[in-house]
Amino acid sequence: MLKTELCARLGIEHPILSAGFGPGAGPEVVAAVSNAGGCGVLGASGFRVPYLRELIRRVRALTSKPFGVNLILEDIEEGPIEACLDERVPLLVFFWGDPAPYVGPAHARGVKVAIQVGSAEEAREAAEAGVDFVIAQGVEAGGHVRGTTALSVLVPAVVDVVAPLPVLASGGVADGRGLVAALSLGAQGVSMGTRFVASEEAFVPPLYKARIVSSQAEDTVYTEDLFDVGWPNAPHRVLRNAIVREWEAAGRPPSGQRPGEGTTVGSRTRAGETWEIPKYASITPTPEYTSDLEYLPFWAGQTCSLIHDIKPAGQVVRDIVAEAEQVIDRLARIRSAPQPV
Ligand SMILES: Cc1cc2nc3c(=O)[nH]c(=O)nc-3n(C[C@H](O)[C@H](O)[C@H](O)COP(=O)(O)O)c2cc1C
């Protein structure tokens, strides 16, 4: 049993969230994580309201446990947040923006609010806005990276600033050792993206999952602006695939001068609407795309060094808890062992 105060607040058994890793974090992976005692978070940014409501209902059809919905606040419109409040989702997890306008309305409807932050200052502002907890994102993270600091430095710095508000750790955690490390830094749990992308239920193409399993941290690239079409000025970490290699071979030119700038790399059909994908688009690959996957961003964190298999998301949760318990037992034995003279 590994319970922190946050577990009681959220009504979950284990202090493990799956991140809303875009449309890849669909109802199946969310429900699998929640059913295993963690808290699955639906990736919902950019969806039209009817589709968002449909996904929330699909999550509810698959689990009766608490879950979250993730929305990126940059350029957010009223519709999706209102829809989530209307649907009385248990938890909203925001990223990249000011949560202040939404905390009051969410709490009035019994919806908890969290935000993923990249600095102690951002965490302090979120705490002042009244969020229920913050997620501190280290620079090791996959996808869009708000943090510029290593997780081992950021988490205690954020804990010191927002205490007693609960803090979760995100980026660089993929196993039980990472969970215990996060707890030892003062976090009350973890939020993981890349580990759950490589799960059976994640709504991403098999090649992308396999690439995470076969990659190491050194195969990830952190860039300010490579996949910036649709979301500029947002640093991100991706795996090195053909489109990244092409850009590196061209000398890492800035936005506007990249190879094949302005062309399209395929299309996506979602809820009956088809969209032509511009090269360097900031999208998460899903089975909805008919494109050469080598030309889409394979968002991934440094944790791919620790991910060696694709397994059911519920198993990921159970394995992490079991390993964390073993680590804590090992530490307790070190603590109680006779000291060498
Ligand atoms: C494929 C992918 C897509 C992501 N999309 C989002 C997103 O839409 N919204 C968000 O808040 N975070 C997103 N993130 C970032 C995660 O919230 C989290 O910070 C990150 O996954 C933590 O690092 P890790 O991947 O090493 O676990 C994404 C991450 C990945 C890997």
The ligand as a Gaussian input file, in Angstrom:
#p B3LYP/6-31G(d) Opt

LIG

0 1
 C        3.065000      12.040000     -26.512000
 C        2.983000      13.135000     -25.519000
 C        1.985000      14.106000     -25.677000
 C        1.818000      15.069000     -24.674000
 N        0.768000      15.942000     -24.799000
 C        0.442000      16.726000     -23.738000
 C       -0.767000      17.470000     -23.733000
 O       -1.550000      17.453000     -24.680000
 N       -1.048000      18.193000     -22.624000
 C       -0.223000      18.212000     -21.518000
 O       -0.568000      18.832000     -20.525000
 N        0.946000      17.545000     -21.528000
 C        1.288000      16.790000     -22.592000
 N        2.464000      16.069000     -22.563000
 C        3.419000      16.258000     -21.456000
 C        3.005000      15.477000     -20.224000
 O        1.993000      16.180000     -19.534000
 C        4.163000      15.251000     -19.219000
 O        4.730000      16.466000     -18.853000
 C        5.274000      14.364000     -19.754000
 O        4.745000      13.261000     -20.435000
 C        6.155000      13.901000     -18.603000
 O        7.337000      13.304000     -19.056000
 P        7.436000      11.745000     -19.459000
 O        6.817000      11.682000     -20.819000
 O        8.854000      11.448000     -19.459000
 O        6.631000      10.962000     -18.460000
 C        2.677000      15.103000     -23.552000
 C        3.698000      14.150000     -23.436000
 C        3.853000      13.169000     -24.394000
 C        4.938000      12.146000     -24.213000

